[in-house]
Amino acid sequence: MKTKTKTSEEQTTYSLNWNADRLISENELLKKENLRLQSGREYTTP
């Protein structure tokens, strides 16, 4: 059984969602950077 209070669970959910959003944004930036770097090479990107 979980012993966390509702408030604690909500805070954890918020924290996880915030971290997920940050990681997704960071991942999108890395994808764009990767495409930019690949476009400078001999082969083309899909």
C-alpha positions in Angstrom: 0.0 0.0 0.0 1.1 3.5 -0.7 1.6 5.7 2.3 2.0 9.0 0.4 -0.5 11.7 0.9 -2.5 13.0 -2.1 -0.5 16.2 -2.0 2.8 14.3 -2.0 1.6 12.2 -5.0 0.5 15.3 -6.9 3.8 16.9 -6.2 5.7 13.8 -7.5 3.5 13.7 -10.6 4.1 17.4 -11.3 7.8 16.9 -10.8 7.9 13.9 -13.1 5.9 15.7 -15.8 8.2 18.7 -15.5 11.3 16.6 -15.9 9.7 14.7 -18.9 8.8 18.0 -20.6 12.4 19.3 -20.1 13.9 16.0 -21.5 11.5 16.1 -24.5 12.5 19.7 -25.3 16.2 18.8 -24.9 15.7 15.8 -27.1 14.1 17.9 -29.8 17.0 20.3 -29.7 19.5 17.4 -30.0 17.6 16.0 -33.0 17.7 19.3 -34.8 21.4 19.7 -34.0 22.1 16.1 -35.2 20.3 16.8 -38.5 22.3 20.0 -38.9 25.5 18.2 -38.4 24.5 15.3 -40.7 23.5 17.7 -43.5 27.1 18.9 -43.7 28.3 15.4 -44.5 28.4 13.5 -47.8 25.2 11.6 -47.3 21.7 13.1 -47.0 19.3 12.6 -44.1 16.0 10.9 -44.5 
